[in-house]
């Protein structure tokens, strides 16, 4: 696993996975009126996914396994918080 993270292709994988995840709402928009994403939604979610994925790679390279696990939990909880906040505005009305 460490060898894979050290390669430069790790960031290419993050980009590929981000594109695949963004493809899901794009396809869903073709079949349902329930999903309505604007261009800004795709840009913001793409940036958010790229930042989270890249952060996890960089943290995995620099930290020990135990430190990485704790840092990954913090990063993923932060991602979920921002995602939910942008979607429905639980505490602030950033996205809704």
C-alpha positions in Angstrom: 0.0 0.0 0.0 2.8 2.4 0.9 4.4 1.9 -2.5 1.2 2.8 -4.3 0.9 6.0 -2.3 4.4 7.0 -3.1 3.8 6.8 -6.8 2.8 9.9 -8.7 -0.2 8.0 -10.1 -1.9 8.1 -6.8 -3.2 11.6 -7.6 -4.4 10.4 -11.0 -6.4 7.8 -9.2 -8.0 10.5 -7.0 -8.9 12.4 -10.2 -10.3 9.3 -11.9 -12.4 8.3 -8.8 -13.7 11.9 -8.5 -14.8 11.9 -12.1 -16.6 8.6 -11.7 -18.4 9.8 -8.6 -19.5 13.0 -10.3 -20.7 10.9 -13.2 -23.4 9.4 -10.9 -25.5 12.6 -10.5 -24.9 13.4 -14.1 -26.5 10.1 -15.2 -29.2 10.4 -12.6 -30.2 13.8 -14.0 -31.0 12.2 -17.3 -33.5 9.8 -15.8 -35.1 11.8 -13.0 -36.3 15.3 -12.3 -35.4 14.8 -8.6 -31.7 15.3 -9.3 -31.0 18.8 -10.4 -27.3 19.8 -10.2 -26.0 23.1 -11.7 -22.5 23.4 -13.1 -21.5 25.1 -9.8 -22.6 22.0 -7.9 -20.3 19.8 -10.0 -17.4 22.2 -9.6 -17.8 22.5 -5.9 -18.3 18.8 -5.2 -15.4 18.0 -7.6 -13.1 20.4 -5.8 -14.2 19.0 -2.4 -13.6 15.4 -3.4 -10.2 16.3 -4.9 -9.1 18.1 -1.8 -10.2 15.3 0.5 -8.6 12.6 -1.7 -5.4 14.5 -2.1 -5.3 15.3 1.6 -5.7 11.6 2.5 -2.8 10.7 0.2 -0.5 13.3 1.6 -1.4 12.4 5.2 -0.8 8.7 4.5 2.6 9.5 3.1 3.7 11.6 6.1 2.1 10.0 9.1 2.3 6.7 10.9 -0.6 4.3 10.6 -2.2 5.2 13.9 -1.7 9.0 13.2 -3.1 8.5 9.7 -6.2 6.7 11.0 -7.0 9.6 13.4 -6.3 12.2 10.8 -8.4 10.4 8.2 -11.4 10.3 10.6 -11.0 14.1 11.1 -10.8 14.7 7.3 -13.7 12.5 6.5 -15.9 14.0 9.3 -15.0 17.5 7.9 -15.9 16.3 4.4 -19.3 15.0 5.6 -20.0 18.2 7.6 -19.2 20.5 4.6 -21.2 18.2 2.3 -24.3 18.2 4.5 -24.0 21.9 5.1 -23.9 22.7 1.4 -26.8 20.3 0.7 -29.3 21.4 3.4 -27.7 24.1 5.6 -28.0 22.5 9.0 -26.2 25.3 10.9 -25.7 27.9 8.2 -27.4 28.4 4.9 -24.2 28.1 2.7 -25.7 25.9 -0.1 -29.4 26.0 0.3 
